Amino acid sequence: MSSFAVRYRSRGKVREVRWTNGELLAEPLVETVISSLVRSRHVVRRHAADGGEPASLDTAEPAALTILEALHDVGAQILHWDGNPLGR
């Protein structure tokens, strides 16, 4: 089973996003931003030179990149990451 969680600070509160096998658990604002990224097929990248891939929640690595992009968009400060979306 693939899963990870990201604890972050946003708007003065500590919150968490959790992803498990394609299922997302997040606050409504982050869910909305993620949905928008996925719908628009926004390209997420590991590195600036990377060609990237469309935002997605289907598999762990694109989900992690999509979630990080959404957290960046809402100005969140990442506090802690649990799990390894790369399976290494």
VEXDO-26464 format. One record per residue (C-alpha): residue number from 1; residue in one letter; x, y, z. Coordinates in Angstrom, 2 decimals, padded with zeros to 5 digits. Example, Ala and Ser with C-alpha at 12.3 -4.5 7.8 and 13.67 -1.06 7.14 Angstrom:
+-----+------+---------+---------+---------+
|  nr | rest |       x |       y |       z |
+-----+------+---------+---------+---------+
|   1 |    A |  012.30 | -004.50 |  007.80 |
|   2 |    S |  013.67 | -001.06 |  007.14 |
+-----+------+---------+---------+---------+
This chain:
+-----+------+---------+---------+---------+
|  nr | rest |       x |       y |       z |
+-----+------+---------+---------+---------+
|   1 |    M |  000.00 |  000.00 |  000.00 |
|   2 |    S |  001.38 |  003.40 | -001.01 |
|   3 |    S |  000.79 |  006.30 |  001.31 |
|   4 |    F |  002.32 |  009.51 |  002.57 |
|   5 |    A |  001.36 |  012.52 |  004.65 |
|   6 |    V |  002.56 |  016.11 |  004.63 |
|   7 |    R |  002.21 |  018.29 |  007.71 |
|   8 |    Y |  002.28 |  022.01 |  006.94 |
|   9 |    R |  001.50 |  025.44 |  008.38 |
|  10 |    S | -000.99 |  027.61 |  006.56 |
|  11 |    R | -002.91 |  030.68 |  007.69 |
|  12 |    G | -001.56 |  030.29 |  011.23 |
|  13 |    K | -002.62 |  026.64 |  011.70 |
|  14 |    V | -000.83 |  023.31 |  011.40 |
|  15 |    R | -002.67 |  021.04 |  008.97 |
|  16 |    E | -002.08 |  017.76 |  007.16 |
|  17 |    V | -002.61 |  016.30 |  003.69 |
|  18 |    R | -002.72 |  012.51 |  003.49 |
|  19 |    W | -002.64 |  010.39 |  000.30 |
|  20 |    T | -003.27 |  006.62 |  000.30 |
|  21 |    N | -003.57 |  004.61 | -002.93 |
|  22 |    G | -005.14 |  007.43 | -004.92 |
|  23 |    E | -007.35 |  008.73 | -002.10 |
|  24 |    L | -006.75 |  012.25 | -000.80 |
|  25 |    L | -007.62 |  013.62 |  002.63 |
|  26 |    A | -007.05 |  017.37 |  002.87 |
|  27 |    E | -008.65 |  020.62 |  003.94 |
|  28 |    P | -011.15 |  022.04 |  001.40 |
|  29 |    L | -008.85 |  024.84 |  000.14 |
|  30 |    V | -006.03 |  022.42 | -000.68 |
|  31 |    E | -008.48 |  019.93 | -002.23 |
|  32 |    T | -009.81 |  022.70 | -004.47 |
|  33 |    V | -006.34 |  023.77 | -005.62 |
|  34 |    I | -005.36 |  020.15 | -006.30 |
|  35 |    S | -008.59 |  019.54 | -008.25 |
|  36 |    S | -007.87 |  022.65 | -010.32 |
|  37 |    L | -004.31 |  021.49 | -011.08 |
|  38 |    V | -005.56 |  018.04 | -012.14 |
|  39 |    R | -008.45 |  019.41 | -014.26 |
|  40 |    S | -006.18 |  021.87 | -016.07 |
|  41 |    R | -003.58 |  019.12 | -016.64 |
|  42 |    H | -001.00 |  021.42 | -015.04 |
|  43 |    V |  002.51 |  020.01 | -015.52 |
|  44 |    V |  004.38 |  019.13 | -012.32 |
|  45 |    R |  008.15 |  018.55 | -012.34 |
|  46 |    R |  010.76 |  017.00 | -010.06 |
|  47 |    H |  013.47 |  019.32 | -011.46 |
|  48 |    A |  013.40 |  022.51 | -013.51 |
|  49 |    A |  014.91 |  020.69 | -016.51 |
|  50 |    D |  012.49 |  017.76 | -016.19 |
|  51 |    G |  009.79 |  017.56 | -018.87 |
|  52 |    G |  007.27 |  016.83 | -016.13 |
|  53 |    E |  003.94 |  015.10 | -016.28 |
|  54 |    P |  000.30 |  016.12 | -015.80 |
|  55 |    A | -000.87 |  016.72 | -012.25 |
|  56 |    S | -002.53 |  013.57 | -010.93 |
|  57 |    L | -003.55 |  011.71 | -007.79 |
|  58 |    D | -003.51 |  008.29 | -009.44 |
|  59 |    T | -000.03 |  007.14 | -008.42 |
|  60 |    A |  002.30 |  008.15 | -005.61 |
|  61 |    E |  005.01 |  010.20 | -007.32 |
|  62 |    P |  002.74 |  012.46 | -009.43 |
|  63 |    A |  000.42 |  012.79 | -006.42 |
|  64 |    A |  003.31 |  013.97 | -004.25 |
|  65 |    L |  004.39 |  016.51 | -006.87 |
|  66 |    T |  000.80 |  017.70 | -007.33 |
|  67 |    I |  000.27 |  018.09 | -003.57 |
|  68 |    L |  003.55 |  019.99 | -003.16 |
|  69 |    E |  002.57 |  022.30 | -006.03 |
|  70 |    A | -000.82 |  022.97 | -004.39 |
|  71 |    L |  000.78 |  023.65 | -001.00 |
|  72 |    H |  003.20 |  026.06 | -002.67 |
|  73 |    D |  000.26 |  027.80 | -004.38 |
|  74 |    V | -001.48 |  028.42 | -001.03 |
|  75 |    G |  001.75 |  029.66 |  000.58 |
|  76 |    A |  002.07 |  026.74 |  002.99 |
|  77 |    Q |  005.24 |  026.02 |  004.95 |
|  78 |    I |  006.10 |  022.30 |  004.88 |
|  79 |    L |  006.83 |  021.08 |  008.41 |
|  80 |    H |  007.14 |  017.31 |  008.05 |
|  81 |    W |  006.86 |  014.57 |  005.44 |
|  82 |    D |  005.89 |  010.99 |  006.40 |
|  83 |    G |  006.26 |  008.17 |  003.87 |
|  84 |    N |  008.09 |  007.76 |  000.59 |
|  85 |    P |  006.15 |  008.24 | -002.65 |
|  86 |    L |  009.06 |  006.82 | -004.64 |
|  87 |    G |  008.96 |  003.52 | -002.78 |
|  88 |    R |  012.69 |  003.59 | -002.10 |
+-----+------+---------+---------+---------+
